[in-house]
Amino acid sequence: MLVTAYLAFVVLLASCLGLELSRCRAKPSGRACSNPSFLRFQLDFYQVYFLALAADWLQAPYLYKLYQHYHFLEGQIAILYVCGLASTVLFGLVASSLVDWLGRKKSCVLFSLTYSLCCLTKLSQDYFVLLVGRALGGLSTALLFSAFEAWYIHEHVERHDFPAEWIPATFARAAFWNHVLAVAAGVAAEAVACWMGLGPVAPFVAAIPLLALAGALALHNWGENYGRQRAFPRTCAGGLRCLLSDRRVLMLGTIQALFESVIFIFVFLWTPVLDPHGAPLGIIFSSFMAASLLGSSLYRIATSKRYHLQPMHLVSLAVLIVVFSLFMLTFSTSPGQESPVESFIAFLLIELACGLYFPSMGFLRRKVIPETEQAGVLNWFRVPLHLLACLGLLVLHDSDRKTGTRNMFSICSAVMVMALLAVVGLFTVVRHDAELRVPSPTGEPYAPEL
């Protein structure tokens, strides 16, 4: 397993580098790339944002292992994960309003403080303290995915008066480097936890200086800005109306809830499946992130001028890949007949599918959901998503560990088949909808079918 993990990591990393180098041969040009003021502003943002992302990723490979190291049972660990998911969805519902009221800069500093406290709780073996840490982690995650982006957009448009058309370039570059940071974080976590012999708590301690530096840079370099106060009940009511009045939105929400709830369960399960076979968890995690980066690169190639596939096609492909991978996992985790290498390959395929799915789904959401209703609709999307994930973690581990793991993958396979049926339903509804197509690079008219 050790050799397989390192070999897969090297192959995936080489594939990603090859695709990215070939893409970068034609370097983009334009005022946004050469404007000194814009580049300085981008750098101020990236310094803080990338430190925050790096600290977040650094903790991911060893979270389950840490709880296991403290001798908690799998059911107890599942409750800790459920607490984190529940706090994420609860704080996520009010995060935008909190950020607008408190101030975006203060919210980013608050993220650094709460996430540092979350990391410090990992030094304790007390179950209640760890539960509090998971709740703080949920608040921190909600702030990470709301405050930073909101601060940047306001500063970009209102304070610096840069063209709004330049905003996607900043976040496209941030998305790429987010994957790179995730790959590097897995290697760093492996280094501090195993190669330096500091144990599974080490990555959490190592994340604290990064968080402190991110908060200090935001406090020193960033200006404060506030958002317009939005009534939470009105936001949710508008989102619900949009969800129920547009069949495309409802189908899209169904696909997201089913697909992403399975991904949350996968995040919980990969460690107990591979760790007993001597897998280097940090390198395994880096391999997962490299596979996801490879999927994102393939998305850009598939939607390019040469192939011009549509996001709807790629969502369908991603769901099919996950269905196949989960069937593989159902057999490779059979008690007494475990095949860790097959399980690892299936996990890599799931991450590859995620690299295809998330940019495709992001494109479809932007086209289908009106901008004014996005916050409310996404709040409603998150509720069934996290509810399904929590139910899966709580219910499917009543039996012994090995049987429960196989049962969980079997149920996840059925859930993904339902997601595939939802994709077929959405495909039927939108196949003549030209709005949901990537614009033709040649300016030629669209084909009649998606």
Kinemage of the C-alpha trace (Angstrom):
@kinemage 1
@onewidth
@group {chain A} dominant
@subgroup {mainchain}
@vectorlist {calphas} color= white
{ca met a 1} P 0.000 0.000 0.000
{ca leu a 2} L 2.891 2.322 0.805
{ca val a 3} L 4.489 1.883 -2.627
{ca thr a 4} L 1.119 2.198 -4.379
{ca ala a 5} L 0.358 5.470 -2.593
{ca tyr a 6} L 3.656 7.112 -3.505
{ca leu a 7} L 3.519 5.810 -7.094
{ca ala a 8} L -0.033 7.105 -7.577
{ca phe a 9} L 0.957 10.472 -6.122
{ca val a 10} L 3.912 10.845 -8.510
{ca val a 11} L 1.894 9.770 -11.578
{ca leu a 12} L -1.038 12.064 -10.775
{ca leu a 13} L 1.224 14.998 -10.005
{ca ala a 14} L 3.127 14.510 -13.263
{ca ser a 15} L -0.164 14.329 -15.205
{ca cys a 16} L -1.423 17.553 -13.614
{ca leu a 17} L 1.841 19.360 -14.314
{ca gly a 18} L 1.809 18.193 -17.932
{ca leu a 19} L -1.731 19.423 -18.524
{ca glu a 20} L -1.147 22.759 -16.794
{ca leu a 21} L 2.129 23.425 -18.636
{ca ser a 22} L 0.500 22.718 -21.975
{ca arg a 23} L -2.362 25.056 -21.067
{ca cys a 24} L 0.015 27.830 -19.973
{ca arg a 25} L 1.935 27.901 -23.255
{ca ala a 26} L -0.603 30.373 -24.547
{ca lys a 27} L -0.243 32.936 -21.753
{ca pro a 28} L -3.354 35.086 -21.313
{ca ser a 29} L -2.977 38.729 -22.158
{ca gly a 30} L -4.968 41.789 -21.251
{ca arg a 31} L -4.991 44.811 -19.002
{ca ala a 32} L -5.949 42.765 -15.939
{ca cys a 33} L -2.748 40.732 -16.168
{ca ser a 34} L -0.444 43.748 -16.480
{ca asn a 35} L -2.158 46.428 -14.367
{ca pro a 36} L 0.267 47.044 -11.436
{ca ser a 37} L -2.432 48.333 -9.076
{ca phe a 38} L -4.620 45.324 -9.739
{ca leu a 39} L -1.723 42.906 -9.259
{ca arg a 40} L -0.817 44.514 -5.914
{ca phe a 41} L -4.439 44.311 -4.803
{ca gln a 42} L -4.612 40.658 -5.858
{ca leu a 43} L -1.420 39.907 -3.939
{ca asp a 44} L -2.788 41.518 -0.762
{ca phe a 45} L -5.839 39.282 -1.047
{ca tyr a 46} L -3.972 36.106 -1.966
{ca gln a 47} L -1.490 36.434 0.922
{ca val a 48} L -4.279 36.195 3.477
{ca tyr a 49} L -6.623 33.874 1.600
{ca phe a 50} L -3.983 31.288 0.688
{ca leu a 51} L -2.689 31.154 4.270
{ca ala a 52} L -6.248 30.505 5.453
{ca leu a 53} L -6.759 27.767 2.843
{ca ala a 54} L -3.405 26.152 3.618
{ca ala a 55} L -4.256 26.001 7.333
{ca asp a 56} L -7.627 24.456 6.517
{ca trp a 57} L -6.174 21.776 4.231
{ca leu a 58} L -3.323 20.946 6.611
{ca gln a 59} L -5.792 19.512 9.126
{ca ala a 60} L -7.745 17.292 6.738
{ca pro a 61} L -5.534 14.170 6.417
{ca tyr a 62} L -5.272 13.391 10.127
{ca leu a 63} L -8.634 14.384 11.617
{ca tyr a 64} L -10.079 10.854 11.800
{ca lys a 65} L -6.681 9.436 12.760
{ca leu a 66} L -6.438 11.866 15.684
{ca tyr a 67} L -9.780 10.775 17.121
{ca gln a 68} L -8.766 7.157 16.619
{ca his a 69} L -5.451 7.907 18.348
{ca tyr a 70} L -7.453 9.099 21.360
{ca his a 71} L -9.163 5.657 21.422
{ca phe a 72} L -12.665 6.798 20.502
{ca leu a 73} L -14.984 4.251 18.907
{ca glu a 74} L -16.115 4.689 15.313
{ca gly a 75} L -19.622 5.624 16.449
{ca gln a 76} L -18.207 8.352 18.709
{ca ile a 77} L -16.055 9.647 15.863
{ca ala a 78} L -19.142 9.701 13.632
{ca ile a 79} L -20.928 11.919 16.180
{ca leu a 80} L -17.966 14.314 16.146
{ca tyr a 81} L -18.215 14.524 12.356
{ca val a 82} L -21.985 15.024 12.569
{ca cys a 83} L -21.449 17.862 15.063
{ca gly a 84} L -19.082 19.511 12.576
{ca leu a 85} L -21.543 19.113 9.706
{ca ala a 86} L -24.469 20.399 11.779
{ca ser a 87} L -22.554 23.465 12.931
{ca thr a 88} L -21.422 24.151 9.354
{ca val a 89} L -24.986 24.182 8.051
{ca leu a 90} L -26.354 26.189 11.015
{ca phe a 91} L -23.642 28.840 10.873
{ca gly a 92} L -23.724 28.745 7.065
{ca leu a 93} L -27.365 29.862 7.137
{ca val a 94} L -26.509 33.069 8.993
{ca ala a 95} L -22.891 33.575 7.896
{ca ser a 96} L -23.673 36.119 5.167
{ca ser a 97} L -25.791 38.242 7.491
{ca leu a 98} L -23.181 37.980 10.259
{ca val a 99} L -20.382 39.012 7.913
{ca asp a 100} L -22.357 41.968 6.551
{ca trp a 101} L -23.189 43.173 10.076
{ca leu a 102} L -19.802 42.590 11.721
{ca gly a 103} L -17.676 43.698 8.769
{ca arg a 104} L -15.796 41.541 6.245
{ca lys a 105} L -12.299 42.310 7.578
{ca lys a 106} L -13.335 41.657 11.189
{ca ser a 107} L -15.001 38.429 10.070
{ca cys a 108} L -11.756 37.234 8.447
{ca val a 109} L -9.863 38.016 11.654
{ca leu a 110} L -12.603 36.228 13.610
{ca phe a 111} L -12.074 33.206 11.327
{ca ser a 112} L -8.387 33.133 12.301
{ca leu a 113} L -9.245 33.275 16.000
{ca thr a 114} L -12.015 30.662 15.984
{ca tyr a 115} L -10.069 28.251 13.796
{ca ser a 116} L -6.999 28.607 16.020
{ca leu a 117} L -9.171 27.755 19.028
{ca cys a 118} L -10.568 24.798 17.071
{ca cys a 119} L -7.007 23.540 16.493
{ca leu a 120} L -6.098 24.014 20.161
{ca thr a 121} L -9.038 21.821 21.237
{ca lys a 122} L -7.399 18.934 19.363
{ca leu a 123} L -4.738 18.836 22.103
{ca ser a 124} L -7.409 17.655 24.546
{ca gln a 125} L -8.646 14.075 24.825
{ca asp a 126} L -11.873 15.198 26.493
{ca tyr a 127} L -14.841 14.318 24.279
{ca phe a 128} L -16.846 17.441 25.187
{ca val a 129} L -13.882 19.709 24.380
{ca leu a 130} L -13.540 17.993 20.991
{ca leu a 131} L -17.273 18.536 20.352
{ca val a 132} L -16.811 22.243 21.092
{ca gly a 133} L -13.875 22.212 18.685
{ca arg a 134} L -16.041 20.738 15.943
{ca ala a 135} L -18.637 23.469 16.522
{ca leu a 136} L -15.913 26.118 16.253
{ca gly a 137} L -14.719 24.415 13.086
{ca gly a 138} L -18.205 24.721 11.604
{ca leu a 139} L -18.282 28.458 12.359
{ca ser a 140} L -14.789 28.866 10.885
{ca thr a 141} L -15.713 27.000 7.703
{ca ala a 142} L -18.804 29.172 7.246
{ca leu a 143} L -16.674 32.317 7.627
{ca leu a 144} L -13.980 31.005 5.275
{ca phe a 145} L -16.480 30.512 2.463
{ca ser a 146} L -18.322 33.810 2.918
{ca ala a 147} L -16.157 36.568 4.436
{ca phe a 148} L -13.090 36.420 2.199
{ca glu a 149} L -14.950 36.414 -1.112
{ca ala a 150} L -17.354 39.132 0.063
{ca trp a 151} L -14.442 41.345 1.189
{ca tyr a 152} L -12.629 40.936 -2.125
{ca ile a 153} L -15.637 41.667 -4.351
{ca his a 154} L -16.538 44.822 -2.426
{ca glu a 155} L -12.947 46.131 -2.500
{ca his a 156} L -12.537 45.227 -6.172
{ca val a 157} L -15.648 47.058 -7.331
{ca glu a 158} L -16.360 49.761 -4.742
{ca arg a 159} L -12.988 50.885 -3.393
{ca his a 160} L -10.613 50.260 -6.339
{ca asp a 161} L -13.170 50.586 -9.145
{ca phe a 162} L -11.637 47.767 -11.190
{ca pro a 163} L -13.841 46.264 -13.931
{ca ala a 164} L -16.189 43.587 -12.623
{ca glu a 165} L -15.098 41.405 -15.562
{ca trp a 166} L -11.743 40.895 -13.820
{ca ile a 167} L -13.291 39.200 -10.765
{ca pro a 168} L -13.623 35.703 -12.323
{ca ala a 169} L -9.911 35.748 -13.237
{ca thr a 170} L -8.979 36.256 -9.580
{ca phe a 171} L -11.159 33.406 -8.337
{ca ala a 172} L -10.188 31.080 -11.200
{ca arg a 173} L -6.533 31.515 -10.215
{ca ala a 174} L -7.463 31.091 -6.546
{ca ala a 175} L -9.290 27.824 -7.354
{ca phe a 176} L -6.220 26.433 -9.123
{ca trp a 177} L -3.846 27.382 -6.309
{ca asn a 178} L -6.338 26.026 -3.791
{ca his a 179} L -5.797 22.579 -5.333
{ca val a 180} L -2.030 23.081 -5.314
{ca leu a 181} L -2.123 24.095 -1.646
{ca ala a 182} L -4.206 21.017 -0.837
{ca val a 183} L -1.634 18.737 -2.491
{ca ala a 184} L 1.218 20.458 -0.645
{ca ala a 185} L -0.711 20.363 2.653
{ca gly a 186} L -1.010 16.580 2.479
{ca val a 187} L 2.762 16.225 2.065
{ca ala a 188} L 3.372 18.729 4.884
{ca ala a 189} L 0.942 16.907 7.192
{ca glu a 190} L 2.719 13.615 6.470
{ca ala a 191} L 6.064 15.276 7.227
{ca val a 192} L 5.130 16.711 10.611
{ca ala a 193} L 3.015 13.733 11.717
{ca cys a 194} L 5.152 10.774 10.625
{ca trp a 195} L 8.535 11.762 9.242
{ca met a 196} L 9.195 14.022 12.249
{ca gly a 197} L 7.490 11.623 14.645
{ca leu a 198} L 5.183 14.230 16.167
{ca gly a 199} L 1.979 12.205 15.853
{ca pro a 200} L -1.483 12.982 14.432
{ca val a 201} L -1.964 16.163 16.487
{ca ala a 202} L 1.040 17.828 14.810
{ca pro a 203} L -0.771 19.130 11.654
{ca phe a 204} L -3.325 20.918 13.839
{ca val a 205} L -0.604 22.617 15.869
{ca ala a 206} L 1.254 23.508 12.655
{ca ala a 207} L -1.896 25.193 11.286
{ca ile a 208} L -2.057 27.719 14.145
{ca pro a 209} L 0.901 29.910 13.010
{ca leu a 210} L -0.580 30.059 9.500
{ca leu a 211} L -3.926 31.184 10.893
{ca ala a 212} L -2.262 33.758 13.156
{ca leu a 213} L -0.285 35.172 10.225
{ca ala a 214} L -3.417 35.329 8.053
{ca gly a 215} L -5.288 37.244 10.757
{ca ala a 216} L -2.371 39.619 11.352
{ca leu a 217} L -1.988 40.400 7.626
{ca ala a 218} L -5.722 41.031 7.241
{ca leu a 219} L -5.710 43.284 10.289
{ca his a 220} L -2.709 45.280 9.048
{ca asn a 221} L -3.201 45.407 5.254
{ca trp a 222} L -6.937 45.267 4.646
{ca gly a 223} L -9.548 47.993 4.899
{ca glu a 224} L -12.941 47.345 6.454
{ca asn a 225} L -16.144 47.115 4.444
{ca tyr a 226} L -19.733 46.220 5.252
{ca gly a 227} L -22.607 44.758 3.300
{ca arg a 228} L -26.229 45.707 3.002
{ca gln a 229} L -28.273 44.075 5.727
{ca arg a 230} L -30.549 41.376 4.365
{ca ala a 231} L -33.496 39.994 6.308
{ca phe a 232} L -32.804 36.286 6.782
{ca pro a 233} L -36.479 35.158 6.626
{ca arg a 234} L -36.993 37.151 3.407
{ca thr a 235} L -33.851 35.622 1.866
{ca cys a 236} L -35.004 32.102 2.694
{ca ala a 237} L -38.585 32.774 1.537
{ca gly a 238} L -37.350 34.102 -1.813
{ca gly a 239} L -35.042 31.100 -2.212
{ca leu a 240} L -37.884 28.671 -1.476
{ca arg a 241} L -40.166 30.361 -4.020
{ca cys a 242} L -37.437 30.115 -6.653
{ca leu a 243} L -36.815 26.473 -5.767
{ca leu a 244} L -40.470 25.476 -6.067
{ca ser a 245} L -41.322 27.568 -9.126
{ca asp a 246} L -38.460 26.420 -11.390
{ca arg a 247} L -38.142 22.717 -12.048
{ca arg a 248} L -34.539 23.153 -13.181
{ca val a 249} L -33.570 24.617 -9.804
{ca leu a 250} L -35.348 21.814 -7.941
{ca met a 251} L -33.621 19.107 -10.001
{ca leu a 252} L -30.259 20.824 -9.593
{ca gly a 253} L -30.755 20.948 -5.815
{ca thr a 254} L -31.667 17.261 -5.780
{ca ile a 255} L -28.489 16.328 -7.651
{ca gln a 256} L -26.372 18.475 -5.338
{ca ala a 257} L -27.918 17.052 -2.158
{ca leu a 258} L -27.493 13.430 -3.268
{ca phe a 259} L -24.012 13.779 -4.776
{ca glu a 260} L -22.400 15.944 -2.120
{ca ser a 261} L -23.880 14.017 0.827
{ca val a 262} L -22.104 10.929 -0.518
{ca ile a 263} L -18.872 12.930 -0.799
{ca phe a 264} L -19.177 13.945 2.876
{ca ile a 265} L -19.531 10.265 3.822
{ca phe a 266} L -16.503 9.419 1.659
{ca val a 267} L -14.484 12.043 3.597
{ca phe a 268} L -15.380 10.184 6.797
{ca leu a 269} L -14.672 6.683 5.479
{ca trp a 270} L -11.443 6.815 3.529
{ca thr a 271} L -9.200 6.816 6.621
{ca pro a 272} L -10.685 3.746 8.375
{ca val a 273} L -10.657 1.865 5.052
{ca leu a 274} L -7.001 2.539 4.167
{ca asp a 275} L -5.239 3.245 7.472
{ca pro a 276} L -5.262 -0.391 8.758
{ca his a 277} L -3.202 -1.367 5.706
{ca gly a 278} L -0.327 0.999 6.473
{ca ala a 279} L -1.346 3.801 4.125
{ca pro a 280} L 0.601 7.094 4.515
{ca leu a 281} L -2.396 9.311 5.172
{ca gly a 282} L -0.802 12.611 4.133
{ca ile a 283} L 0.405 11.202 0.799
{ca ile a 284} L -2.969 9.510 0.242
{ca phe a 285} L -4.684 12.856 0.816
{ca ser a 286} L -2.269 14.607 -1.571
{ca ser a 287} L -3.039 11.949 -4.176
{ca phe a 288} L -6.751 12.633 -3.735
{ca met a 289} L -6.205 16.353 -4.229
{ca ala a 290} L -3.992 15.726 -7.276
{ca ala a 291} L -6.781 13.561 -8.745
{ca ser a 292} L -9.273 16.374 -8.113
{ca leu a 293} L -6.899 18.865 -9.759
{ca leu a 294} L -6.583 16.505 -12.721
{ca gly a 295} L -10.381 16.427 -12.972
{ca ser a 296} L -10.516 20.244 -12.978
{ca ser a 297} L -7.885 20.353 -15.739
{ca leu a 298} L -9.887 17.832 -17.755
{ca tyr a 299} L -12.977 20.022 -17.273
{ca arg a 300} L -11.162 22.986 -18.837
{ca ile a 301} L -9.957 20.817 -21.723
{ca ala a 302} L -13.399 19.259 -22.272
{ca thr a 303} L -15.113 22.670 -22.447
{ca ser a 304} L -12.370 24.188 -24.616
{ca lys a 305} L -12.599 25.128 -28.278
{ca arg a 306} L -11.253 21.766 -29.375
{ca tyr a 307} L -13.824 19.502 -27.663
{ca his a 308} L -16.568 21.935 -26.600
{ca leu a 309} L -18.415 19.543 -24.295
{ca gln a 310} L -21.113 21.041 -22.109
{ca pro a 311} L -21.200 21.140 -18.265
{ca met a 312} L -24.356 19.015 -18.316
{ca his a 313} L -22.391 16.249 -20.048
{ca leu a 314} L -19.629 16.471 -17.444
{ca val a 315} L -22.027 16.361 -14.478
{ca ser a 316} L -23.481 13.179 -15.978
{ca leu a 317} L -19.994 11.711 -16.424
{ca ala a 318} L -18.996 12.629 -12.853
{ca val a 319} L -22.061 10.915 -11.382
{ca leu a 320} L -21.437 7.795 -13.519
{ca ile a 321} L -17.822 7.618 -12.329
{ca val a 322} L -18.898 7.844 -8.677
{ca val a 323} L -21.563 5.150 -9.164
{ca phe a 324} L -18.923 2.830 -10.651
{ca ser a 325} L -16.431 3.674 -7.858
{ca leu a 326} L -18.959 2.957 -5.111
{ca phe a 327} L -19.784 -0.425 -6.632
{ca met a 328} L -16.038 -1.135 -6.601
{ca leu a 329} L -15.860 -0.146 -2.930
{ca thr a 330} L -18.799 -2.382 -2.033
{ca phe a 331} L -16.766 -5.398 -3.166
{ca ser a 332} L -13.282 -4.220 -2.149
{ca thr a 333} L -14.385 -3.682 1.488
{ca ser a 334} L -16.062 -7.090 1.932
{ca pro a 335} L -15.128 -8.495 5.378
{ca gly a 336} L -12.237 -10.936 5.055
{ca gln a 337} L -11.709 -10.051 1.383
{ca glu a 338} L -10.503 -6.451 1.654
{ca ser a 339} L -8.511 -5.065 -1.264
{ca pro a 340} L -6.960 -1.752 -0.165
{ca val a 341} L -5.405 -1.073 -3.577
{ca glu a 342} L -8.791 -1.390 -5.316
{ca ser a 343} L -10.363 0.812 -2.641
{ca phe a 344} L -7.632 3.414 -3.146
{ca ile a 345} L -8.200 3.417 -6.927
{ca ala a 346} L -11.952 3.827 -6.353
{ca phe a 347} L -11.316 6.773 -4.011
{ca leu a 348} L -9.072 8.389 -6.629
{ca leu a 349} L -11.841 8.012 -9.215
{ca ile a 350} L -14.280 9.712 -6.825
{ca glu a 351} L -11.893 12.657 -6.438
{ca leu a 352} L -11.399 12.817 -10.206
{ca ala a 353} L -15.187 12.964 -10.558
{ca cys a 354} L -15.297 15.789 -7.998
{ca gly a 355} L -12.842 17.748 -10.152
{ca leu a 356} L -15.299 17.441 -13.042
{ca tyr a 357} L -18.446 17.936 -10.970
{ca phe a 358} L -17.796 21.112 -8.973
{ca pro a 359} L -16.916 23.499 -11.845
{ca ser a 360} L -19.746 22.016 -13.940
{ca met a 361} L -22.267 22.417 -11.138
{ca gly a 362} L -20.993 25.927 -10.414
{ca phe a 363} L -21.605 26.900 -14.057
{ca leu a 364} L -25.130 25.419 -14.031
{ca arg a 365} L -26.043 27.117 -10.743
{ca arg a 366} L -24.946 30.511 -12.054
{ca lys a 367} L -27.104 30.062 -15.163
{ca val a 368} L -30.194 28.548 -13.535
{ca ile a 369} L -30.495 30.428 -10.227
{ca pro a 370} L -31.168 34.188 -10.399
{ca glu a 371} L -28.363 36.172 -8.790
{ca thr a 372} L -30.729 37.874 -6.334
{ca glu a 373} L -31.961 34.495 -5.044
{ca gln a 374} L -28.645 32.616 -4.964
{ca ala a 375} L -28.058 32.962 -1.202
{ca gly a 376} L -31.550 31.761 -0.287
{ca val a 377} L -31.585 28.871 -2.757
{ca leu a 378} L -28.134 27.653 -1.682
{ca asn a 379} L -29.290 27.720 1.953
{ca trp a 380} L -32.119 25.374 1.026
{ca phe a 381} L -29.730 23.166 -0.968
{ca arg a 382} L -27.483 22.724 2.089
{ca val a 383} L -30.229 21.477 4.424
{ca pro a 384} L -30.998 18.105 2.740
{ca leu a 385} L -27.339 17.735 1.766
{ca his a 386} L -26.073 17.843 5.347
{ca leu a 387} L -29.110 16.001 6.687
{ca leu a 388} L -28.435 13.033 4.385
{ca ala a 389} L -24.755 13.024 5.342
{ca cys a 390} L -25.554 13.148 9.062
{ca leu a 391} L -28.146 10.365 8.812
{ca gly a 392} L -25.684 8.216 6.903
{ca leu a 393} L -22.979 8.651 9.524
{ca leu a 394} L -25.329 8.001 12.457
{ca val a 395} L -27.451 5.135 11.142
{ca leu a 396} L -25.157 3.011 9.007
{ca his a 397} L -22.587 2.209 11.686
{ca asp a 398} L -24.844 0.276 14.060
{ca ser a 399} L -23.184 -2.992 13.055
{ca asp a 400} L -19.524 -3.905 13.451
{ca arg a 401} L -16.962 -1.711 11.684
{ca lys a 402} L -16.208 -3.848 8.637
{ca thr a 403} L -19.801 -4.806 7.861
{ca gly a 404} L -20.960 -1.268 8.557
{ca thr a 405} L -18.432 0.180 6.138
{ca arg a 406} L -19.533 -2.154 3.352
{ca asn a 407} L -23.195 -1.423 4.091
{ca met a 408} L -22.473 2.293 3.928
{ca phe a 409} L -20.917 1.990 0.486
{ca ser a 410} L -23.889 -0.109 -0.667
{ca ile a 411} L -26.343 2.571 0.489
{ca cys a 412} L -24.189 5.286 -1.088
{ca ser a 413} L -24.310 3.359 -4.383
{ca ala a 414} L -28.109 3.420 -4.244
{ca val a 415} L -28.087 7.147 -3.427
{ca met a 416} L -25.829 7.853 -6.419
{ca val a 417} L -28.117 5.847 -8.705
{ca met a 418} L -30.891 8.190 -7.550
{ca ala a 419} L -28.597 11.122 -8.364
{ca leu a 420} L -28.066 9.636 -11.829
{ca leu a 421} L -31.837 9.454 -12.350
{ca ala a 422} L -32.079 13.121 -11.273
{ca val a 423} L -29.358 13.995 -13.812
{ca val a 424} L -31.345 12.214 -16.543
{ca gly a 425} L -34.442 14.157 -15.462
{ca leu a 426} L -32.591 17.472 -15.595
{ca phe a 427} L -31.074 16.535 -18.950
{ca thr a 428} L -34.571 15.932 -20.315
{ca val a 429} L -35.781 19.320 -19.065
{ca val a 430} L -32.849 21.444 -20.290
{ca arg a 431} L -31.686 19.684 -23.477
{ca his a 432} L -33.041 22.508 -25.657
{ca asp a 433} L -31.962 25.281 -23.255
{ca ala a 434} L -29.172 27.237 -24.964
{ca glu a 435} L -28.657 29.295 -21.782
{ca leu a 436} L -27.018 26.299 -20.092
{ca arg a 437} L -24.295 25.962 -22.720
{ca val a 438} L -20.733 27.186 -22.647
{ca pro a 439} L -20.606 29.890 -25.357
{ca ser a 440} L -19.301 28.589 -28.647
{ca pro a 441} L -15.661 29.700 -29.132
{ca thr a 442} L -16.182 29.984 -32.860
{ca gly a 443} L -19.375 31.980 -32.560
{ca glu a 444} L -21.242 29.279 -34.479
{ca pro a 445} L -24.873 28.561 -33.605
{ca tyr a 446} L -25.517 25.969 -30.931
{ca ala a 447} L -26.501 22.432 -31.797
{ca pro a 448} L -30.102 21.540 -31.001
{ca glu a 449} L -29.180 19.002 -28.289
{ca leu a 450} L -27.083 19.245 -25.135
